[in-house]
Amino acid sequence: MSEEKRGCCCGKKTTMRSEEERKKLINRLSRIEGQIRGIKGMLENDAYCNDILVQSAAASAAINAFNKELLASHIHSCVVRDIREGKDEVVDELVATLQKLMK
């Protein structure tokens, strides 16, 4: 499970993740990165617009899936912990994050 660490050297919040969770998220991002490079290559090679749009939609769906996985982890770990510790401001932070994700 994730564990948030407060007060690192730069004063920003950080989250400690298990090696398994970190690898899983990095693998997802690496696949997305490959999709984006593929789309760029399609554009450079004058691929048909519709084909590029289909690949772009697939990359967007992959980013959304990444966000859902990370959000679920955040809620189950950081948010639950902060609420249990009486840090209710985490709810406002979560609402703001959800609003950004839903744009």
C-alpha positions as a Markdown table, in Angstrom:
| # | Residue | x | y | z |
|---|---|---|---|---|
| 1 | Met | 0.0 | 0.0 | 0.0 |
| 2 | Ser | 1.0 | 3.6 | -0.5 |
| 3 | Glu | 2.2 | 5.7 | 2.4 |
| 4 | Glu | 2.5 | 9.4 | 2.1 |
| 5 | Lys | 5.6 | 11.0 | 3.4 |
| 6 | Arg | 5.4 | 14.6 | 4.5 |
| 7 | Gly | 8.1 | 17.2 | 4.7 |
| 8 | Cys | 10.8 | 15.9 | 2.3 |
| 9 | Cys | 13.8 | 18.1 | 1.6 |
| 10 | Cys | 11.8 | 20.3 | -0.8 |
| 11 | Gly | 8.7 | 20.7 | 1.4 |
| 12 | Lys | 6.4 | 18.8 | -1.0 |
| 13 | Lys | 4.3 | 15.8 | -0.3 |
| 14 | Thr | 5.5 | 12.4 | -1.6 |
| 15 | Thr | 4.0 | 8.9 | -1.6 |
| 16 | Met | 5.9 | 5.8 | -0.9 |
| 17 | Arg | 4.7 | 2.9 | -3.1 |
| 18 | Ser | 5.5 | -0.7 | -3.1 |
| 19 | Glu | 7.9 | -1.8 | -5.8 |
| 20 | Glu | 5.1 | -3.8 | -7.4 |
| 21 | Glu | 2.8 | -0.8 | -7.6 |
| 22 | Arg | 5.6 | 1.4 | -8.9 |
| 23 | Lys | 6.5 | -1.1 | -11.6 |
| 24 | Lys | 2.9 | -1.5 | -12.7 |
| 25 | Leu | 2.4 | 2.2 | -13.1 |
| 26 | Ile | 5.7 | 2.7 | -14.9 |
| 27 | Asn | 4.9 | -0.1 | -17.3 |
| 28 | Arg | 1.5 | 1.6 | -18.1 |
| 29 | Leu | 3.3 | 4.9 | -18.7 |
| 30 | Ser | 5.9 | 3.2 | -20.9 |
| 31 | Arg | 3.2 | 1.7 | -23.1 |
| 32 | Ile | 1.5 | 5.1 | -23.3 |
| 33 | Glu | 4.8 | 6.7 | -24.2 |
| 34 | Gly | 5.2 | 4.1 | -27.0 |
| 35 | Gln | 1.7 | 4.9 | -28.3 |
| 36 | Ile | 2.5 | 8.6 | -28.4 |
| 37 | Arg | 5.8 | 7.9 | -30.3 |
| 38 | Gly | 3.7 | 5.8 | -32.7 |
| 39 | Ile | 1.3 | 8.6 | -33.3 |
| 40 | Lys | 4.1 | 11.0 | -33.9 |
| 41 | Gly | 5.6 | 8.6 | -36.4 |
| 42 | Met | 2.2 | 8.3 | -38.1 |
| 43 | Leu | 2.1 | 12.1 | -38.5 |
| 44 | Glu | 5.6 | 12.3 | -39.7 |
| 45 | Asn | 4.8 | 9.6 | -42.4 |
| 46 | Asp | 1.6 | 11.4 | -43.5 |
| 47 | Ala | -0.7 | 8.7 | -42.3 |
| 48 | Tyr | -4.4 | 9.1 | -42.9 |
| 49 | Cys | -6.1 | 11.5 | -40.5 |
| 50 | Asn | -8.7 | 9.0 | -39.3 |
| 51 | Asp | -6.0 | 6.4 | -38.5 |
| 52 | Ile | -4.1 | 9.0 | -36.4 |
| 53 | Leu | -7.3 | 10.0 | -34.6 |
| 54 | Val | -8.1 | 6.3 | -33.7 |
| 55 | Gln | -4.6 | 5.9 | -32.3 |
| 56 | Ser | -4.9 | 9.2 | -30.4 |
| 57 | Ala | -8.2 | 8.0 | -28.9 |
| 58 | Ala | -6.6 | 4.8 | -27.8 |
| 59 | Ala | -3.7 | 6.7 | -26.1 |
| 60 | Ser | -6.3 | 8.9 | -24.4 |
| 61 | Ala | -8.1 | 5.9 | -23.1 |
| 62 | Ala | -4.8 | 4.5 | -21.8 |
| 63 | Ile | -4.1 | 7.7 | -19.9 |
| 64 | Asn | -7.6 | 7.6 | -18.4 |
| 65 | Ala | -7.0 | 4.0 | -17.3 |
| 66 | Phe | -3.7 | 5.0 | -15.7 |
| 67 | Asn | -5.5 | 7.9 | -13.9 |
| 68 | Lys | -8.2 | 5.6 | -12.6 |
| 69 | Glu | -5.7 | 3.2 | -11.2 |
| 70 | Leu | -3.6 | 5.9 | -9.5 |
| 71 | Leu | -6.8 | 7.6 | -8.2 |
| 72 | Ala | -8.1 | 4.4 | -6.6 |
| 73 | Ser | -4.7 | 3.8 | -5.0 |
| 74 | His | -4.7 | 7.4 | -3.7 |
| 75 | Ile | -8.1 | 7.1 | -2.2 |
| 76 | His | -7.5 | 3.7 | -0.6 |
| 77 | Ser | -4.2 | 4.9 | 1.0 |
| 78 | Cys | -3.5 | 8.6 | 1.3 |
| 79 | Val | -7.1 | 9.8 | 1.6 |
| 80 | Val | -8.2 | 7.1 | 4.0 |
| 81 | Arg | -5.2 | 7.7 | 6.2 |
| 82 | Asp | -5.6 | 11.4 | 6.3 |
| 83 | Ile | -9.3 | 11.2 | 7.2 |
| 84 | Arg | -8.5 | 8.7 | 10.0 |
| 85 | Glu | -5.9 | 11.2 | 11.2 |
| 86 | Gly | -8.5 | 14.0 | 11.2 |
| 87 | Lys | -7.0 | 15.8 | 8.2 |
| 88 | Asp | -10.3 | 16.5 | 6.5 |
| 89 | Glu | -8.8 | 19.0 | 4.1 |
| 90 | Val | -7.8 | 16.0 | 2.0 |
| 91 | Val | -11.4 | 15.8 | 0.9 |
| 92 | Asp | -11.2 | 19.3 | -0.6 |
| 93 | Glu | -7.9 | 18.3 | -2.3 |
| 94 | Leu | -9.6 | 15.2 | -3.7 |
| 95 | Val | -12.6 | 17.2 | -5.0 |
| 96 | Ala | -10.2 | 19.6 | -6.7 |
| 97 | Thr | -8.3 | 16.7 | -8.3 |
| 98 | Leu | -11.5 | 15.1 | -9.5 |
| 99 | Gln | -12.7 | 18.4 | -11.1 |
| 100 | Lys | -9.4 | 18.6 | -13.0 |
| 101 | Leu | -9.7 | 15.0 | -14.2 |
| 102 | Met | -13.2 | 15.6 | -15.4 |
| 103 | Lys | -12.4 | 18.6 | -17.7 |
